[in-house]
Amino acid sequence: MKKLVALALTLALVLMSVGALADLVICQNKVEITTQMEAYAKLYEEKTGVPVKVITGGGSSDYNTVLKAEMQSGREPDIWVIEGPSSYELWKDKIADQAGADWVQYTAAAYMDGDKVVGFPVAVEGYGMAYNKNILDKAGIDPATLTNYDAYAAAFEKLDSMKDELGLDMVVSMVAGTVPGMTWVTGLHNFNVYLTVGNERNDTTYIDQVLAGKVDPERFHQYCQYVALLFKYSDPDMLINGTQDSQLAAFANGKAAFYHQGNWMDPSLVALNPDFEIAYAPHAFLHEDTDGILVNPPSWYVVNENGNKDEAIAYLNYLATSEDGANYMVNEAAMVPAFTNVTLAPATPLSKSVMEWNAAGKTYDWQQYKLPDGFGMGTLGPIYELLASGAIDVDAFEAMMIEAIAGIAK
């Protein structure tokens, strides 16, 4: 009898182990699509029989901290997100080559390591200065003219003088606070404005300088003046204490004319049902004209070489090649897919505007993720917050940023 009990227990443990291996675990960084992604996971289980668990970090919680905790938990994710070279280098010994996967033939945006196909592009995303066209029309401002610093300075001043008439609490809805976890907005996405606006795609002039500890003095000076302009016409409390939700609500409720976020916020924006036309204007920080927004795959799904590799690749193949996957990406998650076989087009305003800019060939690259791990959020982000809080002026901001960048090379 004892032998039978022992055998039964052993068999149960084996079955539990097999069942655990069958579960597909995904660690992802988009809090704004958590609900949609979990619903798609349930649909995938219904269609394939494979249970999928979604773990999310991001927004006001640092994704990389969540991922590192999962990696140390004893049950590493089967799929997780990398955001560029620094995060790839951190995990590359665990990442599988997906060359030969069905999805690869349908995209030119895979993350490559030499001949290895290591990353599935989550989407094509873009950001600029989202605007409330109704408000700009009432103020007599044509968004097509917002292609240089001087045009923005004049537009912001005019809108600020008309706040009562237009029902505005602020001209720009922007966040920069360390405590709410918003330093990725400034230290990554806004800093990329300096790195790439006005350049041909794949031109690495300014990121190469930064990685060598240097900046272009005149260009960087103009960039710092632009940051100060954005902060001047933002709400001081929103800058320091605002979250993604409060920042979005101010814009969606017509209390801000401009919104400093990307099209990844479309699902949350649509849920608030704004009653005005929305599109993107450029982050045109130079005195010369720059007419384009920042568009790129923001991140890539990678597969754990030592996890449920085959199931993970099957999941990504289904995402890229099935009608269910296309519907999830475009209609549910409001993404702009990076795959040529997906013919659905988003109807949501920010993604629609990104597609229009992309189709016109007016886009600039994303190179912020080439920064050293933690540098943008952890080192640059708090300096932006000092300027946002009024603790330093723009001259001190410029000097501190240059000093921090110089430290990269030491």
Phi, psi and omega in degrees: 000317180299322179295322178295318178297314180298318179296320179296318179296318179298316179298320179297318179295320178297315179296320177297319180296315178298317179298320180295320180294331182288335178291133178260123183250126180240128174252118186229167193242016184245091181298332185289345178240019181302312181299315181294321181291322178293323177294320177294324178299319178294319177298317179298320178297319178299322183280329189240343184083003182262115178291138180236127177253127181253123176247130187239136169226158181131186183066246180268359174242137186288119182301317184296327176293317178297315181297315180298322177296319178294322179295330182266002187278350185094352176226085183294145176298152175276329177227136172214177186255135165247153185243011179145193188302319184294318180284331174295315180299326182295325188242006192298335179291343180259352192267131182277152171278125180258015177306134182096347175295148184302323187293337189299324184292346187255011182213150173253010188248016177296152174276124185248147169232092189065237178271356182276137176261103190251347184222132177270119183294121183297321181185177165255124182238158180213159175208152175202215173258100176294141183226153173270104186296327179300316180293316180297322178298316180296330180271357180073033181249123178270116182299337180294343180272354185274071184236011175202168184301316185296324178294319178294317181300318180291318180295316180296318180297317180295314179297321180296324180287344182248016186303315181297315181297324184266355180074029183266143168265336182204158176278316183241131172264108184217151179233149182211008190283143177285313183298317177286357178079031186257015182288348174290332179295318183269304188289344176248291188291316179289323178298328178296337174303315176298319188291326193229339185299132180091349182264155168295150176301143181074003172282116186256020184309308190277327175291324177297318177298314181299317180293341173267004177087019185230163172227162170279115191303311184290315179298317182292324177299315179296322178298315182296324176295324178293317177301315180298325178295315178301315182292323181301323184257016173260166176280126185301320180291321177299318181304316187270321187251352185292147174252176175303320183293314182290324176298315180294317183299321180300319180286312184297331180271008176077018182265357176220143181276330182233156186221118184269078177204172183257178185288354173296346180271001183305314181303318180288324179295313181298324180298335179273354172055058177294146185251040179214161180283139184230139173203181182254141164250162183289157164277075188269086189269347182273162175285335173276159183289136169224116190244083179184162176246174187263115188227133180187162163298126182278338187193167183223143172277130175244158185247136180286118179301329184256008180257211177279070189300311183295318179294323180295316179293322177299320178299314181292323175301316181294321179299319186274337191243353183259160174296324177300316181295317179297316179298318178299309185298313188272308188274328182267309184268356178056040179269162167256104185295151179265016188245131185290337182280348179273117185258351177294143178242137182290145177260348182289147196294315184291315179295323177299317179294320177301315180297324180292316177296319181295316180296329179280354180072021181254076181222153174241158189284167169251123179227008182295334183278003171275353176293154177304148183307123177084353186291314183297309182282317189274329182257308181284321184308311180297334178288319173302318181297323178299319177292317181298325182278349184085006180290333175226160176263179187295328178294317178293322177302312181299316181295318180292322178295316179297319179295318179296318179295321178300330181292341179299322186277353184274000000 
